[in-house]
Amino acid sequence: MSDTDSFIDEVNEEVRRDQMTGYLRRYGWIAALAIVVLVGGTAWNEYRKSQAQSIAETRGDAIATALRETTPEARAAAAAELAQNGVIEALLAAAQQLELGDLEAAAATLQSVANLPDVPPLYRDLAQIKRLSFDPTISADERRIALEVLSAPGAPYRPIALEMQALDRIDAGEPDAAIDLLQAILQSAEASDAQKQRVAQLVIALGATPELASSILGDTTGAPSE
């Protein structure tokens, strides 16, 4: 019986080998393809990372070279040549144009950034805020509409836009409306401490002494400490 059992075991083993060989012949290409895809995907991913790093280094070197120019005119010219490479380069070009005093060129550069359809809101709104801060060619209606958009809840630079709106209300002789806008900044978690200090002082200068502004200014309001 032991010889019979041994023979049966050997036969079963041979059958299993034949089945495995058949499976490999029939489906082995799938495993090979999976290995090729895995290796190829890893290689492609590494290539993309290398390319992205190379592009970033090239852009960084170009920006550094532009900023090393010795005169404002040369820096502005070099930065302007890079403005088409991306949003960062365009913002840099606008900053150099402002340093040079070329308001028209700076405004045009910033507007080109704001008009890009795929630019992140953070950069688009920054370009608009900067342009609104100095461009005298913007009409009152255009400025009002732009600031309404920039001061909407959730906008990246809402506190700054609110402050600009408040200053416009002061210029228009509407101090009460300005105070309401300034109070919104004081209550905002997004406003920086420096901005809140500045806004609180402006609220006091407008003749209002709300508790919130006084608490931010502390002893600088002149109120006696308890």
C-alpha angles and dihedrals in degrees: 000000000000091000090050092049091048091050092050091049091052091049092049090049091052091049091052090050091050091049092049091048089051092049091050092049092048102039105016091099089065092059090045091050091049090053092048092049092048094049093041092048092051091049092048092049091052090048092052091049090050092048093048091050091048092051092047091050091049092051091046092051091050092051092048090050092051092050092050092065109119101226133049090237093054093045092050092048093048092046092048089057089056096046093096093056096076149312095285092053091048092052089048090051091051091051091052091047090052091050088053090050095243097139095168094055092044092050092050092049093049092046090053088056093048091050096055108111096211100041114120114255090242092064097034092054092043090055091050094047092050092048093049090052095065114007108108092184093072111105121234092248093049091049093048093050093045093050092049089057094044093049096050115123110276095021111138095238100031097134092052092047090050090052091050089050090051092052089051090053090051090051088050091053095251104126095161092056089047092052091052090054092046091050089054088057092050090053094046120106088203096062117095122240090247092054092047090052090050093046093047090054090050091051090053091047089055089060099258124117105188116177093245094056092046092051091052095048093043113178092357089079090068093240114143113256117240 
